[in-house]
Amino acid sequence: MSRRLLAALAALLVIAAAAFAINRWILDEDRTEVVALFDSTVGLYPGSDVQILGVPVGTVTKVEPKDDHVRVTMELDPGQQVAADTGAVLVAPTLVSDRFVQLTKAYDGGAKLASGTVLAAERTAVPVEIDQLYESLLDVSTKLGPEGANKNGALSDLLQVAADNLDGQGRNLNVMLEEFSKATATLSDTGGDFFSVVENLDTFSEMLLANDGTVALANKQFATVAGYLADDRDELASAVTNLADAMVILDDFIRDNRGNLKTSVDQLIAPTEVLVKQKTSLEESVRLIPLLLQNFLNTYDEGGNTLDGRGNLNELTIWSRDGLNARTSPDAPPALLPATGGER
């Protein structure tokens, strides 16, 4: 083999190695490595799938048990993107098959899950194990068994009474379930209004809680009033009966005197209109009459048993011709005091 051929082969090998290294570097840069902390990882191994919405998007690379959790390292395939606020759930398709990790939120815009992110235990979940299920069933059966709730036959009596009451009620139960289904559908259609009512009730409950003292006082006062009404219920019943009798008499009176009542009401219209027109004068009178009465009382002299007052002759028209003076308006009514008439 010539030296030139060896040099060419060496150059090709160098180029291939460089291309491979660059490709690996690009792929590594494009991969996303995520760590999730699970409470347990029964049935999960390195190589298990990582899925989103049932579609494989990566694999589990490490499963490392720690003190109180299991650290699972996952690697997403190049180009796969996941929402930053995703969670991780351990899924068991069947009771005996291997499990896989399901990421809960696909990427639909916004922040992306960065490489190196650690999903804390609060963001992960694991299924109930079959042993835990059996243990729960055993615990329930023990508590309901002869050593538990049925120690004195209470559960047996309950089942017997239920059987007796439900015997022959199949049609009624069917109707009840159908109506319940319709009610559920109605609530589903009006879900927004229903939740608004619940929110308003919550606000009302918070208001009652904030005013607990006032509410307690109001309840106490209502209880006191209810007690008074209970003590006097006979008198209250008599009063209601008498009121009913009075209403019957009043109805008869109105029916028998309908014409007279209408006439009286019609005759009240004119005085009412006069009162409306004299509203300003009436208001002035109501305002001045108390002052007038007070002044009148002040003129009384207890010592002399007399009414004392002071006259202002300048305000009188006794010395004027025709009952008018220089200060009297030409539009004034006829003289209140008699004029002297003729010349002095």
matplotlib code that plots the C-alpha trace (Angstrom):
import matplotlib.pyplot as plt

x = [0.0, 1.4, 2.1, -0.4, -3.2, -2.5, -2.6, -6.0, -7.4, -6.1, -7.7, -11.0, -10.9, -10.1, -13.0, -15.4, -14.4, -14.8, -18.2, -19.3, -18.1, -19.9, -23.0, -22.9, -22.3, -25.2, -27.5, -26.4, -27.1, -30.6, -31.4, -33.3, -32.4, -35.0, -34.9, -38.1, -38.4, -40.9, -42.1, -41.6, -40.9, -42.1, -41.9, -39.8, -36.4, -33.7, -35.0, -38.7, -40.6, -41.3, -44.6, -46.8, -50.4, -49.5, -46.8, -43.2, -40.9, -37.9, -36.5, -35.6, -31.8, -31.3, -33.4, -31.5, -33.1, -32.4, -33.3, -37.0, -37.5, -36.4, -34.5, -35.4, -33.4, -35.1, -33.8, -36.1, -35.6, -34.0, -36.6, -39.1, -40.5, -42.4, -44.2, -42.1, -44.9, -45.4, -45.6, -44.6, -46.9, -45.9, -48.4, -49.2, -51.0, -51.8, -51.1, -48.0, -46.5, -43.6, -44.5, -43.7, -43.4, -46.2, -45.4, -48.7, -48.5, -47.6, -45.9, -48.4, -46.4, -44.7, -41.9, -40.2, -38.9, -35.2, -32.5, -31.5, -34.9, -35.7, -39.4, -39.9, -42.1, -45.0, -45.1, -45.0, -47.5, -47.4, -50.3, -51.7, -50.0, -52.0, -50.6, -51.9, -55.3, -55.5, -54.4, -57.2, -59.8, -58.6, -58.8, -62.3, -63.5, -62.0, -63.7, -67.0, -66.6, -67.5, -64.7, -65.8, -69.0, -70.9, -69.8, -73.4, -75.0, -75.5, -74.3, -76.4, -79.5, -78.6, -78.4, -81.6, -83.5, -82.1, -83.2, -86.7, -87.1, -85.7, -87.7, -90.1, -88.7, -86.8, -89.0, -89.0, -85.2, -84.9, -87.1, -85.0, -81.8, -83.2, -84.4, -81.0, -79.3, -81.5, -80.8, -77.0, -77.3, -79.2, -76.5, -73.9, -75.6, -75.8, -72.4, -71.3, -74.5, -74.2, -70.6, -71.5, -74.1, -71.5, -69.1, -71.7, -72.6, -68.9, -68.8, -71.9, -70.4, -67.3, -69.4, -71.3, -68.0, -66.6, -69.7, -70.1, -70.8, -73.5, -75.1, -75.0, -76.7, -79.4, -80.0, -80.4, -82.8, -84.8, -84.9, -86.2, -88.9, -89.8, -90.1, -92.4, -94.5, -94.7, -95.7, -98.4, -99.5, -103.1, -103.3, -101.6, -104.1, -107.0, -105.5, -105.2, -108.8, -110.1, -108.2, -109.8, -113.2, -112.4, -111.3, -114.7, -116.6, -114.4, -115.1, -118.8, -118.7, -116.8, -119.2, -122.3, -120.9, -119.0, -121.0, -120.7, -117.0, -116.5, -118.5, -116.4, -113.2, -114.3, -115.2, -111.7, -110.2, -110.9, -109.6, -106.6, -105.9, -106.2, -103.7, -101.3, -101.5, -101.0, -98.1, -95.6, -97.9, -98.6, -94.9, -94.4, -97.2, -95.8, -92.4, -93.8, -96.6, -94.3, -92.4, -95.7, -96.9, -93.6, -93.7, -97.3, -96.3, -93.4, -95.9, -97.6, -96.5, -97.1, -96.6, -99.3, -101.3, -101.2, -100.1, -97.3, -96.4, -95.0, -96.8, -95.0, -97.3, -95.3, -96.5, -100.2, -102.2, -104.7, -103.5, -103.4, -105.9, -107.9, -106.0, -102.7, -99.5, -96.3, -94.9, -98.1, -98.0, -100.6, -101.6, -102.4, -105.9, -108.4, -107.3, -107.4, -108.1, -110.8, -109.6, -110.2, -111.9, -112.0, -109.4, -108.2]
y = [0.0, 3.3, 6.1, 8.3, 5.8, 5.5, 9.3, 9.4, 6.7, 8.5, 11.7, 9.9, 8.4, 11.9, 13.4, 10.6, 10.9, 14.7, 14.3, 11.7, 14.0, 17.0, 15.0, 13.7, 17.2, 18.6, 15.8, 16.3, 20.0, 19.2, 16.6, 17.6, 15.8, 16.0, 14.5, 13.6, 12.6, 9.8, 8.3, 4.8, 3.4, -0.2, -1.6, 1.3, 0.6, 2.3, 2.1, 2.6, 5.0, 8.6, 9.7, 12.7, 12.1, 8.5, 9.3, 8.2, 11.3, 9.9, 7.2, 6.7, 6.6, 6.2, 5.0, 5.8, 5.0, 7.7, 8.0, 8.9, 9.0, 7.6, 9.8, 9.1, 10.7, 11.0, 12.0, 13.5, 12.9, 15.6, 18.3, 17.3, 20.3, 20.1, 22.9, 24.3, 23.6, 20.0, 17.2, 13.5, 10.5, 6.9, 4.9, 1.2, 0.0, -3.3, -4.9, -6.9, -4.9, -2.5, 1.1, 4.3, 8.0, 10.2, 14.0, 15.7, 18.8, 19.1, 22.2, 24.7, 27.9, 29.9, 28.7, 25.4, 22.7, 23.4, 20.7, 19.9, 20.7, 18.7, 17.9, 17.8, 15.2, 17.7, 17.6, 13.8, 11.0, 7.2, 4.7, 2.8, -0.5, -3.7, -4.5, -1.2, -1.9, -5.4, -3.9, -1.3, -3.9, -6.1, -3.1, -2.3, -5.9, -6.1, -2.9, -4.1, -7.7, -9.5, -7.7, -4.3, -2.6, -5.9, -7.0, -6.8, -7.5, -3.8, -4.2, -7.2, -5.4, -2.5, -4.7, -6.5, -3.2, -1.9, -5.1, -4.9, -1.2, -1.7, -4.8, -4.0, -0.5, -1.1, 1.0, 3.9, 3.6, 3.7, 6.9, 8.4, 7.8, 9.1, 12.3, 12.6, 12.3, 15.1, 17.3, 16.6, 17.6, 20.8, 21.7, 21.0, 23.3, 26.1, 25.4, 29.0, 30.3, 27.4, 28.3, 32.0, 31.1, 29.1, 32.0, 34.4, 32.0, 31.9, 35.7, 35.8, 33.2, 35.3, 38.3, 36.4, 35.2, 38.8, 40.0, 37.0, 39.1, 41.1, 37.9, 36.2, 39.3, 39.3, 35.6, 36.2, 39.1, 36.9, 34.2, 36.6, 37.9, 34.3, 33.6, 36.6, 35.5, 32.0, 33.2, 35.4, 33.2, 33.0, 36.8, 37.1, 34.6, 36.6, 39.8, 38.3, 36.9, 40.3, 42.0, 39.6, 40.4, 44.2, 43.8, 42.1, 45.0, 47.5, 45.8, 45.8, 49.5, 50.4, 48.4, 50.0, 53.6, 53.5, 56.4, 58.6, 57.9, 58.9, 62.1, 62.9, 62.3, 64.5, 67.3, 67.1, 67.9, 71.7, 72.2, 70.1, 72.3, 75.4, 73.9, 73.1, 76.7, 78.1, 75.8, 78.7, 80.6, 77.4, 76.8, 80.4, 80.1, 76.8, 78.5, 81.8, 80.5, 79.0, 82.3, 84.2, 82.0, 82.3, 86.1, 86.1, 84.0, 86.4, 89.3, 87.7, 89.3, 86.9, 89.5, 91.9, 89.3, 91.4, 91.3, 93.8, 95.0, 98.0, 99.6, 101.3, 104.1, 104.8, 101.5, 102.5, 104.2, 105.9, 109.4, 108.9, 109.8, 106.9, 104.5, 104.9, 106.5, 107.3, 103.8, 101.9, 100.3, 101.5, 97.9, 97.3, 96.2, 98.6, 100.3, 98.0, 101.1, 103.7, 106.9, 110.2, 111.6, 115.3, 117.8, 118.5]
z = [0.0, -1.1, 1.3, -0.5, 0.0, 3.7, 4.0, 2.3, 4.6, 7.7, 6.5, 5.9, 9.4, 10.9, 9.0, 10.0, 13.7, 13.6, 11.9, 14.5, 17.4, 15.9, 15.4, 19.0, 20.3, 18.3, 19.5, 23.1, 22.9, 21.5, 24.2, 27.4, 30.6, 33.4, 36.9, 38.8, 42.5, 43.1, 46.4, 44.8, 41.4, 41.4, 37.8, 36.4, 35.0, 32.8, 29.3, 30.3, 28.1, 28.8, 27.2, 26.6, 25.8, 25.2, 22.6, 23.5, 23.7, 25.6, 27.9, 31.5, 31.9, 35.6, 38.6, 41.9, 45.3, 47.9, 51.6, 51.3, 47.5, 44.2, 41.8, 38.2, 35.4, 32.0, 28.6, 26.0, 22.3, 20.2, 19.2, 21.9, 23.9, 27.2, 29.1, 32.0, 34.6, 33.7, 36.2, 36.1, 36.8, 37.1, 35.0, 35.2, 32.0, 33.7, 37.1, 35.9, 33.0, 33.2, 33.9, 32.2, 33.1, 31.8, 31.6, 32.3, 30.2, 26.5, 25.1, 23.6, 23.8, 26.5, 28.8, 27.9, 30.3, 30.5, 30.6, 34.2, 35.7, 38.9, 39.4, 43.2, 44.8, 44.9, 41.1, 40.8, 41.6, 41.8, 41.5, 44.4, 44.7, 44.7, 48.2, 49.5, 47.9, 49.5, 52.9, 52.7, 51.8, 54.7, 57.0, 55.9, 56.2, 59.7, 60.9, 59.4, 60.6, 63.9, 65.7, 64.5, 63.6, 63.4, 66.8, 68.1, 64.7, 63.8, 60.3, 59.7, 61.0, 58.7, 55.7, 56.6, 57.1, 53.8, 52.0, 53.4, 52.5, 49.0, 48.2, 45.4, 44.9, 41.8, 39.6, 42.1, 42.3, 38.5, 38.4, 41.2, 39.3, 36.1, 37.8, 39.5, 36.1, 34.8, 37.8, 37.3, 33.6, 34.6, 37.1, 34.4, 31.9, 34.6, 36.1, 35.9, 37.8, 40.3, 41.1, 41.3, 43.9, 45.9, 45.7, 46.9, 49.8, 50.7, 50.7, 52.9, 55.2, 55.6, 56.3, 59.0, 60.5, 60.5, 62.3, 64.6, 67.7, 66.0, 64.5, 67.9, 69.5, 66.7, 67.3, 71.0, 70.4, 68.0, 70.6, 73.2, 70.8, 70.0, 73.7, 74.2, 71.3, 72.7, 76.1, 74.7, 71.8, 73.1, 73.2, 69.8, 68.4, 69.8, 68.4, 65.0, 65.2, 66.3, 63.5, 61.0, 62.4, 62.3, 58.6, 57.9, 59.5, 57.7, 54.4, 55.1, 56.0, 52.9, 50.7, 52.3, 52.3, 49.1, 47.6, 50.7, 51.0, 47.3, 47.9, 51.0, 49.1, 46.2, 48.6, 50.1, 46.8, 46.9, 50.5, 49.6, 46.6, 48.7, 51.2, 48.4, 47.1, 50.6, 51.3, 51.7, 54.0, 56.1, 56.4, 57.5, 60.0, 61.4, 61.8, 63.4, 65.6, 68.2, 68.4, 68.7, 71.5, 73.3, 73.0, 74.3, 77.3, 78.0, 78.3, 81.3, 84.6, 87.4, 90.1, 88.8, 87.0, 83.9, 80.3, 79.7, 76.2, 74.4, 71.5, 68.6, 67.5, 64.4, 63.0, 63.4, 60.8, 63.2, 62.3, 58.5, 56.0, 54.5, 56.8, 54.7, 55.6, 53.7, 54.3, 53.3, 49.9, 47.4, 46.8, 50.5, 51.4, 53.0, 56.2, 59.2, 61.5, 60.8, 59.1, 60.7, 57.7, 56.9, 57.8, 61.3]

ax = plt.figure().add_subplot(projection="3d")
ax.plot(x, y, z, "-o")
ax.set_aspect("equal")
plt.show()
